[in-house]
Amino acid sequence: KERRKIEADLFAGKLRGVVTTNALELGIDVGSLDAAVLTTYPGTIASFRQQSGRAGRTVEESLAVLVGGQDALDQYFMTHPEELFDRAPEAAVINPANPEVMADHIGCAAYELPLTPEDRVFLGEDLEERAAGLVQSERLRVRDGKLYWASRRSPAPDVGIRSAGGGPYNIVDDTTGKLLGTLDEGAAFMQAHAGAVYLHQGDTFLVEKLELTDREARVVPSRVDYYTQPKEETWIGLREIVARTRLGRFGLAHGRVEVESTVVAYQRKEIRTRQVLGYEPLDLPPRRYETQAFWIEVPDSLIDAAGVEPLDLPGTLHAAEHAAIGMLPLFAICDRWDIGGLSTPMHPEIGGAVWFIYDGYPGGAGIAPVGYDHGRRLLTATLEAIRSCPCDTGCPSCVQSPKCGNFNDPLDKAGAVRLLETGLG
């Protein structure tokens, strides 16, 4: 009700301005505004143009201002402003064959209308194979060659549309019983583990316990002068190599991988000074899932040619990985929170140094294949972003990541520049 009144007053010219999230970007008519001020790049060219276009929808002149943040993508556009106007919108990504969501799609479709072999054009040639589990669990029934939903109740309310790979975790205020919000399992382990500081609408809460069985985090209001950062250990195993090619002196490949991630600890940091106040171990189970990934293989000959010493190699790969993740949204509609990464000087299945970039969703979202297709442009933009940053050793505008599970350590900005320059030729 309050939002609708704000929209109506804005349309009627009763308000001089509104501070908002991207809630006013699409789907409503707020009339024509005189100016739009975007605080930080909104993530995609499409969103940038949509938000800027909220101003100037009549014959009157208007103003659109982009105030860049410290993120690598923001700073890329600050140094390449022409790309805001000349660059084509990013590729939309989708993975309709994702096994984590296909069963739900089949169930919902069968509830609306019995499925026939002709529906393979929409649900895949292996429709019957994918439906077998639903038939075995008696959620689907086969009759006269058609698949029928076995219940009068629609399955749609039970299908999560915000994430794949398990139900949500509820965040509950232990003092009032009020539900504050929900997180998917990966986010819950990172943000709502025992001891974590949890923020909700400007209020601070402390997580007392994360109940794995009940999928619930119990929090209490708290006034603390610190925030928490989780430490996560990740490993990647190859499942299938779909394509492989050369990219300068690098190797480039994409395929299916298994990701295993474990949140093993967290640190407390003072808000004002960012001084580390303490480090606490955690005992959380690992998360395992298959997804899509692409990876950059770094041969020993390239490492030698770039003059990267063995002790500097972990930081060099780590910095390049972070920067590449930061630049990937130039080519696919995503942000760094949709993507994960891992770099290592020696991966046993690769046989050498490599960094992986993978879809952070079970089954994959279609982001990694786009990264593979734009491999040269991605690494070129990555090199330019690092090289053009005026900092000395690395900062959030080039190689540091706000979501790094290793506290942004180690990072070697100079090594990443040499490696990319030498590898791309």
N, C-alpha and C positions, 0 to 999 in steps of 0.2 A: 504493500500500500504506500509506504513512504517513498519507495523507488518510483512508482508510477506518478506520484505527485511531483517529484523532482523532474522527471521527464516532461511532464505537462508544462511545468513552469518554465523549463528551459525552452521548449517549443514556443511558448507564448511570449518569450522575451522578458519574463519577470526576474530571471536570474542573470547576474553579470558573468558568472562563471561557475563551473562545477569541477571538483577534483574527483576523479573516478579511476577505477581499474579499467580493463578492456571490456567491461560490461556494456559500455555504450558503443562498442565498435561495430556490432552487427545487429540486425534484426529489429531495430526500432527507428522511428522517425523523430529526430530532435530538431528538425528544421535546418536552417543554414546558420552556422556559427561564423564569427568574425576571425577567430584564431584557434588553433589547436597546438598545444605544447606537449610534446611527447617526452617524458622523462625516461631516458634510456631507450635503445632500439627495441622494438616490440618482438623481435625474434624472426620475422619473415618479411620479405618485401611486400607480400600481399597485405599483411597487417599494417605495415608502415603506410602504405598507400590508402588503405581503408580508413585508418585513424586520421591521417592528414586530410583526407577528403571529407571529413566531417565539417570542415570549414570551407566556405566559398562555393556553396551549392546554388547560388543565384548569380546575378550579373555583377555583384559587388566584389571588389578586390578582397583578398583574405591573406592570412599569414599562417604558415605551418613551421614550427620550430622543433628540431630534434636536439635534445640535450643528451649527449653521449655519456654513458657510464664507464666504469673501469674494465668491464668485460672485454675479452679479446675481440669479439664480434663488433661491439660498439666502436672500439678504437680502429678496427679495420675500416669502417665506414667514415670515421672522422678523418682518416688519411686518404680515403678514396670516395669522396662525396659524390662524384659523378656516377658511381655505381648505384646509388639510391634511385637514380632516374633512368639509367640505361639498362640496368640488370633485369633480365626476365625473372618472373616469379619462380620460386623453387618448385621442385618436383614433389607432387603429393605422393605419399608412400602408403602402401597397403599390402597386406599379405593374406589374401582370402583363404589360402590353404593352411593357415596356422592351425595345427591340430588341437591347440589349447582352447580355441574358440569354435572350431568347426562343429563339434558335437552339439554345442548349444544352438548354433545356427540351424542345424538339421532338426533339432527338437522343436524349436520355435516355428520353423517352416512347416513341419508336419502337423503341428497343432492347427495351423491356419488352413491347410489343404493337404490331403494325402499325397505323398511323394511318389513319383513314377520314374522310370528310367529316363524320360525326357528331361527330368530336372538335373541330370548330370551336367548340362550346359551351364547351370548356375552354381551347383554345389560340388562339381568336380567329377571326373570320370570314375574315381574310386568311391562314389557315393555309398554303395552297398557295404564296402569294406569299412568305411568310416562310421556307418550306422550300426555295425555289428555289435558294438559294445552296448548301445542303447537297446537293441533287440534282446541281448543276453540279460540285461538288467530289467527287462520287461517294461521299459519306458516307451518303447516302440513295439508295434505289432505288425506282422506281415500278413496281408490278406489279398488274394487275387493279384499278386505281383506288386502291390502298393504298400507303402510304409505309413502306418497310422499312429498318431500320438495316443497313448494308452489311457490317458486321464482326461477328465473334463476340465481340470484346472490347467490354465495356461502356464507354461514353464518360464515365460518372459520375466515375471517379477523376481525370479531366483537367479537371473543372469546378470552378473556384474558388468557394467559397461565402462567402468573407469580403469579397470586393470584385469589382467589375466593371471592365472596361476594361483588359485585359492581365494577364499573369502576374505573380507576385510577384518581388520582389528579395530575394535571400538575404543575410543579414548574417553574414559569416564572420570568425572570429578568425584573422588571418594568421599568428599564431605557432603555432597548434595545428591549424588546419584545421577547427575545430569550428564547426558551424552554431549561431549564437546565436538567430536568429529570422528572420522574414520581414516585409516591408513591401510594400504596394501601391506603384505607381509614384509617385503623388502624394506619399505619405508618405515614400518613399525620397528624392525630390528635396528635401523640406523637412528631413528629419531625418538623412539619411545621405549628404549631399553631401561632397565632399572638404573636410577641415578641420573637420567637425562633431564635436561631443562627443556620443557615443552611450552611453546608460545601459542596462545589462542586469543585472537582479537585484542592484542596489546597486553594481555594479562600473562603472568608467568606462573607456570606450574612445575612441580618436581614429580617425576615418575617414581612411585614407590615400588611398583611391581608390574612386570609384564607376564600375564597369564597366557601360556602357549596353548593350553587345552581349551580354555574359554575364549581365546583370541581377544583378549581385553587388556588394556593398559590402565592401571589405577593411578590417578594423579591427584595431587593436593596443591592448593594455592601456596605460593612461596615467594619470598622477596630475597633474591640472591644477587650477588654482584658478579656472577660468572655465567658463562655459557658452556655447552659441552660439544665435543667433536668426537665422532666414533672412528675407530680404527678397524679397517676391514682387510682381510686377506683373501685374495682371489686366485684361482687357478683355472686354466682353460685346457680342455682336451679336444682334439680334432675328431669329428665324426664323419664328415664328408667334404671333400674338396670339389666344388662345383666348377670353378674356373681358376686359371693361373696364367700370369703373363709377366713380362719384364717391364719395369718402369725406370728408365735410365739404368742406373747400377743397382737399383732395388729390385726385389721380387715382390709381386703383388698377387694376392689370391683372395678368394672369398668362398664361403661354404657354411656348413653347419658345425656347430661346436657345442660342447657341454661346459657350462660355467658352474663353478663351485665357489661360493662366497660365504665367508664367516666373519661376523662382527666379533672381534676378539677382545676389544678393550675400548675405553674412551678416556679423553682427557678433559679436565676442567680448565678454562682460561678466563682470566679476569677481563671484564668487558672493556674497561677503560684502557688498560695497558697491554692487553692480550698476553700477559705473562701466564705461563703454565703453572697452575696451582696444584695439580695432582693428576695421577694416572691410575686408572682402576681397571682391572681385568674383568671380562665378562665370560659367562658360560652359556652361549647360545648355540643352537644347532646350525649346521651349514645349510645353505639353500642351494639346491642343484636344479638346473633346468637346461634344456636344449634351446638354442636360438641361432640366429643368423649372425655372421661376423665377416669382416674382411681384415686382412693383416698385411703388414709391410715387413718383408724379410730383408735383413741387413747382413750381407756376406762379410766374412773376415777381410777380404780384399778392400772393400769399401771403408771399413772401420780404419784400416791401416792408412789408406789414401787420405782420409779425412783427418788424420792425426789425433784420433781419439784414444787416449790411454785406457788400459783395462779398468783402472779404478774410477775413471770418469764415465765409463760406458753406461752404467745403470742410470745415472742422472741425465745423460744425453738422450737416451731412449725415452725416459720418463717425460722429459720436457717436450720432445717431439710429439709424443702421444697426447699429452694435454693440449698442446696447441692445435693439433689436427682435429681433436674432438671439438674444440672451440670453433673451428672453421667449418665443420661439416654442415651446420645449418645454412650455410650459403647455398647448398646444393639440394638439400632435402628438407621438407617441412618437419622440423623437429627442434629440440633444444638439447643442451648437454645433459639434462636430467633424463632424457630418453635413451641415453647412450652410456655404455660402460667401456672401460679400457684396461688393458694390461700390457706391461712391457717387461721384458726379461732378457738378460744377456745370453741365456742359453735355454732354449725350449727343446726338450728331448725329441719331440715329434717333428719339429722343424729342423733341428740339427744346428742351431745357431741363434743369433740375436733376432728379435722380432718384437713388433708391437701390434696388438690386436685392438680393434674397435668393434664392439658388438652391440646388438639391439638389447636394451635392458628389459625385455619382456619375453616370457616363455613362448617359444614357438617363433619368435621374430616378428617385427612389424614392417619389414621391407626397407628399412633404412640402410642396412649394410650393403645390399646390392647397388644402391645408388652411389654410395661411397666408392665402391669398386669401379663403377662405370666412369666416375669423375676423378679417378685416382691422381692423374697428373695435375689437373686444375686444383685439386684439394691440397696436394703437397706444395704446389707453387704458392697458393694463398697462405698456407701455413708458414712457409719460409718468409714471405713478405711480412706477415704479421709479427713474427719474432724479430726479424731484422730491423723493422722500422720502429720498434718500441725503444724509447730513449733510456730505459732503465739499464742498470749495469748487470745484474745477476738474475733477473727474472721477477715478474710481478703479476698481479691478476690480469693485466692487460695483454700478457703474452703467454707465459707458460705455467702460471699458477692456476689451480682449479678450485672452485669453492666446494666441490664434492669429492675431492681426493680422499681416498680411504687410508692414505699413508702420510697424512699431514703435510703434503707437498714436499716430501723429502725422500730421496735426493732429487735435485733439479740442476741441470747444467745448461744454461741458455746458450753460452758460446759454443759448446759441443754440438748442440742441436742445429745451430746455424751452419757450422762446418759440415756436419753430416748431410744435411739437406742440400746445401750448395754443391757438395761433391757428388752426391747421389743423383741429383737431377741434371748435373752437367751444366 
